[in-house]
Amino acid sequence: MKTENHSQLAAFIWSVADLLRGDFKQSQYGRIILPFTLLRRLECVLGLPRPRY
């Protein structure tokens, strides 16, 4: 990946994170995102497999 593309992608990801963070302080962000990440991971691991068609 070129350096320009990498920098643009990183800037885009941070801008989306800022939008999602909303009114939370930057120090609170980890306390909000980490539980949701953990729940999503557990859902993927423990969830029923989808039927294959």
C-alpha contacts under 8 A as a table, 3 or more apart, distances in Angstrom:
res1	aa1	res2	aa2	distance
1	M	5	N	6.63
1	M	6	H	6.41
2	K	5	N	5.35
2	K	6	H	6.14
3	T	6	H	5.01
3	T	7	S	6.09
4	E	7	S	5.22
4	E	8	Q	6.18
5	N	8	Q	5.10
5	N	9	L	6.03
6	H	9	L	5.14
6	H	10	A	6.10
7	S	10	A	5.09
7	S	11	A	6.10
8	Q	11	A	5.10
8	Q	12	F	6.14
9	L	12	F	5.06
9	L	13	I	6.18
10	A	13	I	5.15
10	A	14	W	6.23
11	A	14	W	5.20
11	A	15	S	6.15
12	F	15	S	5.09
12	F	16	V	6.27
13	I	16	V	5.18
13	I	17	A	6.17
14	W	17	A	4.91
14	W	18	D	6.14
15	S	18	D	5.07
15	S	19	L	6.37
16	V	19	L	5.06
16	V	20	L	6.19
17	A	20	L	5.05
17	A	21	R	5.93
18	D	21	R	5.10
18	D	22	G	6.52
19	L	22	G	5.49
21	R	24	F	5.66
21	R	25	K	7.92
21	R	26	Q	7.98
21	R	29	Y	6.66
24	F	28	Q	6.13
24	F	29	Y	6.42
25	K	28	Q	5.28
25	K	29	Y	6.56
26	Q	29	Y	5.29
27	S	30	G	6.93
28	Q	31	R	5.37
28	Q	32	I	6.58
29	Y	32	I	5.26
29	Y	33	I	6.19
30	G	33	I	5.27
30	G	34	L	5.69
31	R	34	L	5.83
31	R	35	P	7.00
32	I	35	P	6.24
32	I	36	F	7.01
33	I	36	F	5.32
33	I	37	T	6.13
34	L	37	T	5.05
34	L	38	L	6.15
35	P	38	L	5.02
35	P	39	L	6.10
36	F	39	L	5.05
36	F	40	R	6.14
37	T	40	R	5.17
37	T	41	R	6.21
38	L	41	R	5.10
38	L	42	L	6.19
39	L	42	L	5.11
39	L	43	E	6.09
40	R	43	E	5.01
40	R	44	C	6.28
41	R	44	C	5.14
41	R	45	V	6.21
42	L	45	V	5.08
42	L	46	L	5.77
42	L	47	G	7.75
43	E	46	L	5.40
43	E	47	G	5.26
44	C	47	G	5.46
